[in-house]
């Protein structure tokens, strides 16, 4: 059993609590820039291609009765962070939001002269760019609806992809935020019942089957923007929009 008190700073990966107490947390949120090297071009032809996966490092301290027990706890931590060979949920401090993370490395360090009852270890994760909310949010209605239905504010994060379910004929959906910036446009050809458009996966399905032929435009993107977002539909007899909050740190 640890000699110290209960953890006050949550560190959980793949549904398992990491041993020890968080000492440091570092991460970045960087844009990916694709450089184009065109001969004889004057000026930059670089292109912004979206957010990069971020690197997140955690340093934790275990506090046990002796040094061997400390090493055993670090070994257990290594097993936990290698328990998934794909991206898995990583909770840091908050239990209502998480990263999709993949472990890159784990290392142990010990300074001579320190107490034999403590040992530090550091884990580096590669995380998808966003911090996801556990809870999802649903908007319903036709005509003009907005995120006041769920009380969304700027504190609820930034741009996040939505999943839209539509019933109607020749349906169009336009989105824009309170500053007037567009958040997406969808157009459906013909009559549909419960057509599901997944903006994150670029797919349209009916009863689980591919229904991309109903998409009048090739753009499947519909975003919920920072703060208040409006959605205006035509031709729809029913519409629901489902999303989860996303933060960028």
N, C-alpha and C positions, 0 to 999 in steps of 0.2 A: 504494500500500500504506500502511496506517496506520503512523504512527511509533511508536505505543505497543505494549505487549505484547498477547498474546491476551486475549480477553474472559474474565473470571472470573465474570461475572454474566449469565446467559443472557437474551436478549430476542429472541423469535422470533414472527413473525406470519405466518399463512397459509403455513407451511413455509419461510419465508425469515428469515434472521438480520438484525436491524436494525443498521445501521452505528453504531459508536461504543461508548461505555462508559456504563452506567447510573449516573446521579448521584443521582436521587431517584425514589421510588415512593410514590404516595399513592393511597388508595382508601377507600371507605366500605362499610358493610353496614347498610342501613336498612330498617325495616319500612314497608310502605305502609299508610297509614291513610285510609280513606274517611270523610269528614265528612258527616253527615246533618243538614240544617238544618230541623228540624221546628218549626213555630210553636207557641208556648206550652209547649214541652217544657222541663222542669226537669232539667238535667243533660246529660251527653254521650250522644249516640247514635252515636258514631263506631264504625267497624268495622275490625278488622284483616283485610286482604285478602291478606296474604302479603308476601314480600320484594320490594323494588324492585330493578330493574336498578341496578348500581353504576357509578359513574364512577371510572375508574382512569387516573391520569396518570403518564407516564414522562418524565423528563428525561434526555437522553443527550448526551454530549460526543464530538465527532469530533476526531481529532488527525491532521493530514495535513501534507505538506510545505509547502503554501501555502494562502492563503485561498480561492482558486478551487477547489482540490481539496476543501476543507472544504465549500464550498457544493454542489459536485457530489455529495458523499456525503449531504448533507441532502436534495438532490433525489431521490437514489436511495431514501432512507428514505421520502419522500413517495409515491413510486411503489409501494413495498412495502405501506405501510399502506392505500393505496387500491386494492390489487390484488383485493380482494373487495368486492362490493357487498352481501353478506349477512354474517351472523355467521361468524367463522372462528376457528380455535384460536390462542390467544395464550399463549405459554409465558414465564413470568417466573421466572428463577433455576432452577427445577426442571424437569427434562425428563420427569418421570413424572406431571405433572399440568398442567392448562391451564384457561384461561377461554374461554368462547365470547364473542368480542368483535367489536364493530363500531366502526370509527374515526369519531370525531366531528370532530376537528380536529388539525392539526399546525401548529406555529409555530416560527419561528427567532428567536433573539435573540443580539445581540452587543454587548458593552460596549466603548466606546471605550477604547483604551489597553491592552486585553488582547492576548495573543499572537495574531498573524495565523495561527498554525498550529492554533488550536483554535476550535471553534464549537459552541454548545449549541443543541439543539432539543428541543421538548416535544410529545408526542403524548397526546391524550386519547381514551380508549376508553370506549364504553358496553359493559359486560359483564353477562351473565346472572348472577344472584346467587351462583352456585356455582362452586367450583374443582373440576373433575372429575379423577378419576384416569384415566390412560390404560388401566390394566389393569382387567378385569372380574373378578367373583368369582361362583362358582356353588355353591349348596347343593343337595343331593339327598337324597331319602328321603321316607318317609311317617310318619304318626303324629306324634311330636314330634321336631323337629330344631332346631338352633340354629347361631349363627354361630361357635361354637367350631370348626366344620369348616374355617374359613378363618382362624382366629386373630384375629378382629376385636376391637379395643380402642377406647377413647375417642380414641386418636390417629388412628384411621382415619376421622374426620369425623363428621358429624351425619346428620340424617334424609335418606334417599335413596330414591327410588321404585324398585320392583322389577318385573321381568318374570317372570311365573309361567307354567310350562307344566304342564298337568294332564291326566292320564288317569284315568278312573274314572266312578262313577255318583253323582249327587247330592252332589258334592264340596263340602265347606266347608273354608276355611282361616282360622285366627285367628292374629294376631300380637300379641306383647306383649314389652316389654323387661324387663330384670332388676329394674326398679323396679315392675313390674306395670302400667305404662301401656300401653294398647292401641296397636298400630301398624297395625291394619287388619283388615277382615273381608271375605271373599269367599264367595259361595254360587252354585253352578252347578246348573242344573236339567237332569236327565236324564243320559244316558250320553254321554261325550265321549272323544275320543282325540287327545292332543296339542293341546288347546285352549290358545292363547297369550293371556294377559291382560297387557296393557301398562298398568301403573299410571300412567305418565307421560303416555300418549296417550289414556287412558280408552277403550281398545278391547279387543275380544276377537275373535280370528280363528282359523279352522281352515283349514289349507293356504293361508294368505294371503287367505282370503275372510272377509267380515264374519260374525261369529257372536255378535253381541250378544244374540240371542234366548235364548242359553243362560244368560245372567246373571240369577240370581234376584233379586239386589238391584242397584240402580242405582249403587252405590258400587264403583268399580273400583280404589280405592286400597289398596295394600299397601306399607308402608314398612319399611325396615331402619332401626332407631333407633340413636342413639349407644350405643356399647358393645355388650354382648351382647343379641341379639334371638332370641326363640323363635318357631317357627311350628308350629301344631298343625292337622293335617288329619284329616278323616273322609271315608270313601268313596273315597279316592284309591288307585289301584294304582301310580301313579308320580307324582312331583312334582319339579320343579326350579325353583329361584329364582335369577335372575341379577340382579346389580346392580353399579354402580360407586360407589366412594367419592365423597362430596361434602363439601367444606369450605366455610365461609361467609366466609372472608377471602381 
